[in-house]
Amino acid sequence: MKSHLRTAFVISILFTGALASISCQTEDHVPFAKEPKLLEENLLESSELFSNLVNSRLTDHVFVIEDIQRFDNFLSVQVTGGGSESSFQFIWDGKIQESSPEGIQLVLIYDNENNDFEKDKELELTVSLQKIVGDGRDPANFYFSIVNGSQNQRTVLDPDGTVSNK
């Protein structure tokens, strides 16, 4: 009986040690912790970056999303505030919400690297949707939710073309 208890005790210690070893691995070994992937010139895929940006929208350079429109495989986003179109970046979390209609969320951020921010400047930003929806899917069947990376604003484009702010 003592040998069975001793064996069970040793096995439980080994099992606990194995669990501790697995849980203490660095993030380099976590499959979902990956670098941002450049899909287009102004489109990155990164669930970690997406989440960080949604949770911390602190910036001195606040822009406003005025409107969103879809043209074939492109999304056009009108903003007020910014510098150049190339200073804006769309971040996709890599997920397609499989509801009806299917949905995609993007965070729009402004990088003031050129120190050219003007609060009243009006810009039209475009992003290709082909790398997100893939071949064989029509972007017109999706809703697109654009999260403003500079303030608490979410603008949604529904498949029927209506736009709402939340």
N, C-alpha and C positions, 0 to 999 in steps of 0.2 A: 504494500500500500504506500509506504514511504517513497519507494522508487517511482511510482506513478505520479505522486504529488510533486516530487522533485523534477521529473521530466516535464510535467505540465507547467511548472514554475519556470523552468529554463526556456521552454517554447514561448511562453508569454513574454518573457524578457526579450528574447530575440525578435519576436513580432513587434513589440513596442519600439525597440531600437530601429527596426527597419522602417516603421512608420515615421519616427523622428527624423531619420536620415532623408526620407523622401520629402517630408514637409519643410526641411531646411535647405533644399536646393535653391540656387540662385535663380533669378528671373531669366537668365540665359537659357535655362532648360525648360521653361514654360512655353508650350507651343503657341499660345495666343499672344504672347508678348513679343511682337515683331516690329521692325522698323516701318515707318510710313512708306507706302508704295506709291510711286508717281504713276498715275494712270494717264493723265494729260498734262499739258503745261501748267494749268491752273486747277488741277484736281488730284488730291491725295487720298489714298485709302489707309485709314488707321483707326481702329476701334478705341485704342488707348488715347490717342490725341483728340479724337472726337469727344470722348467722355471728359477729358481734362478741360477742353474748351467750353463745353456746355456748363460745367460746374464752376468755372472761374472767368467771368466776363469783365474783368477789370482792365480798362484802357482809358487813356486820355483822348483817344481819337474815335469818337462815337459817330457812326454812320447810321442811316435809316434805310431799311428796305422799303421802297415805295410800291413796287409792283413786280410780278413774275408772269412770264408768258412762255408758252412752249411753241417752238417752231420745228416740226419734224423731229430730229434727234438732238435738238439743242434746247437749252433752257436759257431764257433771257431774264436777267435780274436788274431792275433799275434801282439805283441807290443814290442817296444824297449824302455827301461827305466822302472825302477820299482824295487821292492824288491822281495816280494813273491806274488804268485797268490792270496792269501787270502787278500791282501791289496787292491785289485781292487773291485769295486762295479759297477754294471749296474743299472741305474735308468730309469724306464719306466714311461711315463706320463699317462699311462692308456688308451691311445687312439689307435684305429686302423683306419688308414686312408682308407676310403672305396672308393678307386679309382680302376683303373684297370691297373696294379696289386695293390692289397691291400698293405699297408705299415705300418711299425712300426719303431718308432724312440726310440733310447736308448742313454743315456749319460753314458760314461765310465769315472769313477773317480778313482783316486789313493789316498789312505789314508796312509800317512807316519808315522803312529803311532809307528811302530817298528824302525824308523830311519834307514831303510835298503835300501834306494834308491840308485841305481846305474844307471847312464845315458846310459850305453852301454849294460845293461843286456837284453837278449831276453827271452820273456815269451809267452806262449800260454795260453790264458784264454778261458774257455768254460762257456756257460750259457745255461740252458734248456729253450726251447721256449714253452713248453707245457702249462705253466701257463699263457702265453701271448696269444697264438693263440687259446687255448682251444681244447677240444675234437672235432673231426669231421672236423677239418681244417688241411690242409697240409702246413707246414711251407715253402715248396718248391714253393708255389704259392704267397709268399709275397716278397717284397723287404724290406731290413733292413738297416736303416740309423743309423750309430754309430757316435755320436758326441763326440769328444775328450774333456774331461773336463779340460784339462790342457793347451790347446792352440786352435787356430782357425783352426780346421781340422774336416771335415766330410767325412766319408768313407761309401759308399753305396754298398750293395750286391744286385744285381738284381736276379729275379727268374731264369734267364738262367745261373747264376754263375759268370757273369762278375762283376768286382769290379772297382769302380771309386772313385776318391778323389775330393772333392769340397771345 
